[in-house]
């Protein structure tokens, strides 16, 4: 998995821009104003600092119907935006409270004590209006705070603002080859992290110990290159609930550990699940659960193919669970599309009501989880890309509860 050239260097902005602008033309949009960090990055190649805090308006992307996309950001992020977009995108910036010698302006007599929440939008609006009078503009309506949205209405008119929820879902559903490469690498990094954590687990360790191994493994595997986030929702032993605070309950012989999560590489998420036993023995019930869930996982692999409805894959896996060791099993989905983060999962989902079919270019995490304070929690989750003739598995679960050291 050695990278001879960084993903940043290999990314071709023109392919993303053409994909967006072709869909804009089909839907009669004159411009896009994107405010979430993942969509700013998708449209421009710039991953803003708001990826972690998700503050709306600290950076904005503008995509016109033709011509280059633009990033609007403050001066503290300007250099990063220029570096990451490599000259393929126009970058517009504005000063903030801090003094930056590189941007010294003799006519600037004072600095604002706090950011102007409308500054990025004012610049973005002028860029859009300079292209066309009375433009029809796509916006992430449900991601814009109620304090900011009236400013959009005032400038463009409610009738000219088009919600992009379905647009974004459609545009990100089928991945470009570069995206597939990033996501394959991200998934395989997460798999190595899981293998290292499983092999290092010992009786007496706590969730805090596992988390330490997990985060160290992420940086050991990648060297820290292009990591934007490490995430985990592990559930060890009897603790089936996720927790922001690592628990200090020692693991005992026969406990089940469920690892869940991954690493974000250049903003693209991985999401895997692994299940294993602590020690050398488990109860018969725990082994039966493992075997049933593994069989349901295998059924998904058997059914998933281009053109197959996602609901059909769901029902096939559900039948295995109910006919096996979990007759009362109920669950909302057995997997989901995966894309740029930081939030996951994406649509579509392998769910009972989903009539969408698996299509070449989709990257999906498919999973069969189970949670119990008595029997432990289980997670069988891998990532694949759908191909013309089937699929390519990026990762492969362990098929035994007992992990060789």
C-alpha positions in Angstrom: 0.0 0.0 0.0 3.0 2.3 -0.4 2.0 5.6 -2.0 4.6 6.9 -4.5 2.6 10.1 -5.0 0.2 11.7 -2.6 -3.5 11.7 -3.2 -3.4 15.5 -3.2 -0.9 15.5 -6.0 -2.9 13.0 -8.0 -6.3 14.6 -7.7 -7.6 16.1 -11.0 -9.9 19.0 -10.2 -11.3 19.2 -13.8 -13.0 15.8 -13.4 -14.9 16.9 -10.3 -15.8 20.2 -11.8 -17.0 18.7 -15.1 -19.2 16.2 -13.2 -20.8 19.0 -11.1 -21.3 21.3 -14.0 -22.8 18.6 -16.3 -25.4 17.9 -13.6 -25.9 21.7 -13.0 -26.7 22.1 -16.7 -29.2 19.2 -16.6 -31.0 20.7 -13.6 -30.9 24.3 -14.8 -28.6 25.7 -12.1 -26.5 28.8 -12.6 -24.3 28.3 -9.6 -23.7 26.2 -6.4 -22.8 27.8 -3.1 -21.5 25.0 -0.9 -21.1 25.4 2.9 -20.4 22.0 4.4 -16.7 21.0 4.5 -17.0 17.7 2.7 -18.8 19.3 -0.2 -16.3 22.2 -0.3 -13.6 19.7 -0.6 -15.5 17.6 -3.2 -16.0 20.7 -5.4 -12.6 22.3 -5.0 -10.0 20.0 -3.5 -9.7 22.2 -0.4 -10.4 20.5 2.9 -11.3 23.4 5.3 -10.6 23.5 9.0 -14.4 23.4 9.5 -14.1 19.6 8.7 -13.6 19.1 12.4 -15.9 21.8 13.8 -18.5 22.0 11.0 -19.0 25.8 11.5 -21.0 27.1 8.6 -19.5 30.1 6.7 -15.9 29.9 7.8 -15.2 28.7 4.2 -17.5 28.5 1.2 -17.1 27.0 -2.3 -18.7 28.6 -5.4 -19.2 26.5 -8.5 -20.4 28.5 -11.6 -22.2 26.9 -14.5 -19.0 27.3 -16.5 -15.4 28.2 -15.6 -13.3 27.6 -12.6 -14.7 26.9 -9.1 -13.7 29.2 -6.2 -13.0 29.0 -2.5 -13.8 31.9 -0.2 -12.0 31.7 3.2 -10.2 33.9 5.7 -6.5 34.7 5.5 -5.5 32.2 8.1 -6.7 29.4 5.7 -5.7 31.1 2.5 -2.3 29.5 2.1 -3.7 26.0 2.7 -6.4 26.6 0.2 -3.9 27.7 -2.4 -1.6 24.7 -1.7 -4.4 22.1 -1.8 -6.2 23.5 -4.9 -2.9 23.8 -6.8 -4.0 26.8 -8.9 -7.0 24.9 -10.3 -9.4 26.9 -8.3 -9.7 30.7 -7.6 -9.1 31.6 -3.9 -10.6 34.7 -2.4 -9.8 35.7 1.2 -10.4 38.4 3.7 -8.6 39.5 6.9 -9.7 38.5 10.4 -8.6 39.4 14.0 -5.1 38.0 13.8 -2.1 39.8 12.3 -0.4 37.9 9.5 2.7 39.6 8.3 2.4 38.1 4.8 -0.9 39.9 4.3 0.1 43.3 5.8 -1.9 46.1 4.4 -0.8 49.7 5.3 -4.4 50.9 4.8 -5.7 48.5 7.4 -5.9 50.6 10.5 -7.6 48.1 12.8 -8.7 44.4 13.0 -12.2 43.2 13.7 -12.4 41.6 17.2 -14.6 38.8 16.0 -15.3 37.2 12.6 -18.1 38.7 10.5 -20.5 35.8 10.0 -21.7 37.1 6.7 -18.3 38.0 5.1 -17.7 34.7 3.2 -21.3 34.8 1.9 -21.1 38.4 0.8 -18.0 37.6 -1.3 -19.6 34.4 -2.6 -22.8 36.2 -3.5 -20.9 38.8 -5.5 -19.1 36.1 -7.4 -22.4 34.5 -8.4 -24.1 37.7 -9.3 -21.1 38.8 -11.5 -21.8 35.7 -13.7 -25.6 36.2 -14.2 -28.4 38.5 -13.2 -31.2 36.8 -11.2 -29.3 33.4 -11.0 -30.8 30.1 -9.9 -28.6 28.9 -7.1 -28.1 25.5 -5.5 -27.6 25.6 -1.8 -27.3 23.1 1.1 -30.5 24.5 2.5 -30.8 22.2 5.6 -27.1 22.7 6.5 -27.4 26.5 6.7 -28.3 28.0 10.1 -31.6 29.8 10.4 -29.8 32.9 11.3 -27.9 32.9 8.0 -30.5 31.5 5.5 -32.6 34.7 5.4 -29.4 36.4 4.1 -29.5 34.0 1.1 -33.2 34.8 0.6 -32.6 38.5 0.7 -29.9 38.3 -1.9 -31.3 35.8 -4.4 -35.0 35.4 -3.5 -36.5 32.2 -2.1 -37.8 31.2 -5.5 -34.2 31.1 -6.9 -32.8 28.9 -4.1 -32.7 25.2 -4.9 -32.0 22.6 -2.1 -29.1 20.4 -3.0 -29.8 17.3 -0.8 -30.7 15.0 -3.7 -28.2 16.7 -6.1 -25.3 15.9 -3.7 -26.5 12.4 -3.0 -26.7 11.7 -6.7 -23.3 13.3 -7.5 -21.4 11.4 -4.8 -23.1 8.0 -5.3 -20.8 6.9 -8.2 -17.1 7.5 -7.4 -14.5 8.7 -9.8 -11.4 6.4 -10.1 -9.3 8.7 -7.9 -12.0 8.5 -5.2 -12.0 4.7 -5.4 -8.2 4.6 -5.0 -8.4 6.9 -1.9 -11.1 4.8 -0.3 -9.4 1.5 -1.0 -6.3 2.8 0.8 -8.3 4.3 3.6 -10.1 1.0 4.2 -6.9 -1.1 4.1 -5.3 1.3 6.6 -8.3 0.7 8.9 -8.0 -3.0 8.4 -4.3 -2.9 9.5 -5.3 -0.8 12.5 -7.9 -3.4 13.5 -5.5 -6.3 13.0 -2.9 -4.6 15.2 -5.5 -3.8 17.9 -6.9 -7.4 17.9 -3.4 -9.0 18.1 -2.4 -6.7 21.0 -5.6 -7.2 23.1 -5.0 -9.1 26.4 -7.1 -10.1 29.4 -7.2 -7.2 31.9 -7.0 -4.4 29.2 -9.7 -1.7 29.2 -11.4 0.3 26.4 -8.9 3.1 27.1 -6.0 0.6 26.4 -7.7 -0.4 23.1 -8.2 3.2 22.1 -4.5 4.0 22.7 -3.4 1.1 20.5 -6.0 2.1 17.9 -4.8 5.7 17.5 -1.2 4.7 17.6 -1.7 2.2 14.9 -3.3 4.8 12.6 -0.2 6.9 12.6 2.2 3.9 12.5 0.5 2.5 9.4 0.3 5.8 7.5 3.2 7.7 9.0 0.6 10.4 9.6 0.4 11.3 5.9 -3.0 12.7 4.7 -4.9 11.7 7.9 -7.7 14.0 8.6 -9.5 12.1 11.3 -9.3 8.8 13.3 -12.7 7.6 14.5 -13.9 4.7 16.6 -17.2 3.4 18.1 -15.8 0.3 19.7 -17.9 -1.7 22.2 -15.8 -4.1 24.3 -17.2 -6.8 26.7 -20.6 -6.0 28.2 -20.5 -2.4 27.1 -22.7 -2.4 24.0 -23.3 1.4 24.1 -20.9 3.7 22.3 -19.2 6.2 24.6 -17.2 9.3 24.2 -15.4 8.5 27.4 -13.3 5.3 27.4 -14.5 2.8 30.0 -12.2 1.3 32.6 -13.8 -2.2 32.9 -11.1 -4.8 32.5 -11.6 -7.4 29.8 -12.1 -11.0 31.0 -11.6 -14.5 29.5 -14.4 -15.1 27.0 -15.4 -11.5 26.5 -16.3 -10.3 23.0 -14.8 -7.2 21.6 -16.4 -5.3 18.7 -14.2 -2.8 16.8 -15.9 -0.3 14.6 -14.6 2.7 12.8 -11.6 3.7 10.7 -9.5 6.5 9.5 -10.2 9.4 7.1 -7.6 9.8 4.4 -7.8 13.2 2.6 -11.3 13.5 3.9 -12.5 10.1 2.7 -13.9 7.8 5.4 -13.3 4.1 6.1 -15.8 2.2 8.2 -15.0 -1.4 9.2 -16.2 -3.8 11.9 -14.4 -6.7 13.5 -15.4 -9.2 16.2 -13.1 -11.3 18.3 -12.8 -13.1 21.7 -10.5 -12.3 24.6 -8.6 -15.3 25.8 -9.0 -18.9 24.5 -12.6 -19.9 25.3 -16.1 -18.6 24.7 -19.6 -19.8 25.6 -21.5 -21.9 23.1 -24.1 -19.1 22.7 -21.4 -16.6 21.7 -20.0 -19.0 19.1 -23.5 -19.6 17.7 -24.1 -15.9 17.4 -20.7 -15.5 15.6 -21.5 -18.3 13.2 -25.0 -16.9 12.3 -23.8 -13.4 11.8 -20.9 -14.7 9.7 -23.3 -16.7 7.5 -25.4 -13.5 7.0 -22.3 -11.6 6.0 -21.5 -14.4 3.5 -25.1 -14.2 2.2 -24.6 -10.5 1.4 -21.5 -11.3 -0.6 -23.5 -14.0 -2.5 -26.3 -11.7 -3.4 -24.7 -8.3 -4.0 -24.1 -7.7 -7.7 -24.7 -4.9 -10.3 -28.4 -4.6 -11.0 -29.5 -6.3 -7.8 -31.9 -4.3 -5.6 -30.5 -3.3 -2.2 -33.7 -4.4 -0.5 -33.2 -7.9 -1.9 -29.8 -8.1 -0.3 -31.2 -6.9 3.0 -34.0 -9.5 3.1 -31.6 -12.3 2.2 -29.3 -11.5 5.1 -32.2 -10.9 7.5 -33.5 -14.4 6.7 -30.2 -16.0 7.6 -30.2 -14.2 11.0 -33.8 -15.1 11.8 -33.4 -18.7 10.7 -30.2 -19.0 12.7 -29.3 -18.1 16.3 -31.3 -14.8 16.4 -35.0 -15.5 15.5 -36.1 -12.1 16.9 -33.5 -10.1 15.0 -34.6 -6.7 13.8 -32.4 -4.1 12.1 -32.8 -1.1 9.8 -30.1 -1.7 7.3 -27.1 -4.0 6.5 -24.8 -1.4 5.0 -24.5 2.0 3.4 -22.7 4.1 0.8 -19.5 5.5 1.9 -17.9 8.8 0.8 -16.1 11.9 1.9 -16.9 12.7 5.6 -16.8 13.6 8.4 -20.3 12.3 8.8 -21.3 8.8 7.8 -23.1 6.8 6.6 -24.3 8.1 3.2 -27.3 7.0 1.2 -28.3 4.7 -0.4 -28.5 2.0 2.3 -28.9 -1.8 2.0 -32.3 -1.4 3.6 -35.8 -3.1 3.4 -37.4 -0.2 1.5 -34.5 0.7 -0.8 -35.4 -0.2 -4.4 -32.1 1.3 -5.7 -29.8 -1.2 -7.4 -26.1 -1.8 -6.9 -24.2 0.2 -9.6 -20.6 0.1 -10.8 -18.6 2.8 -9.1 -20.5 2.6 -5.8 -18.3 2.2 -2.7 -20.2 0.6 0.1 -19.6 -0.7 3.6 -21.8 -3.7 4.2 -22.3 -4.9 7.8 -24.1 -7.4 10.0 -24.0 -6.1 13.7 -25.5 -7.4 16.9 -25.5 -5.8 20.4 -26.0 -7.4 23.8 -24.8 -6.8 27.4 -25.1 -10.5 28.1 -23.5 -12.0 25.0 -21.3 -9.2 23.8 -21.5 -7.1 20.7 -20.5 -8.2 17.2 -19.7 -6.3 14.0 -18.9 -7.9 10.6 -18.2 -5.0 8.3 -16.1 -4.7 5.2 -15.9 -2.3 2.2 -16.2 -2.9 -1.5 -16.6 -1.1 -4.8 -19.2 -2.4 -7.2 -17.7 -3.3 -10.6 -19.1 -4.0 -14.0 -19.1 -7.7 -13.4 -19.4 -8.0 -9.6 -17.4 -6.3 -6.9 -13.9 -5.8 -5.5 -13.5 -6.3 -1.8 -11.1 -3.8 -0.2 -10.9 -5.7 3.1 -11.7 -9.1 4.6 -13.1 -9.9 8.0 -11.6 -12.4 10.4 -13.5 -15.7 10.2 -12.8 -17.0 13.7 -13.4 -15.5 17.1 -9.9 -16.3 18.1 -7.1 -14.1 16.6 -3.6 -15.6 16.3 -1.1 -13.5 18.2 
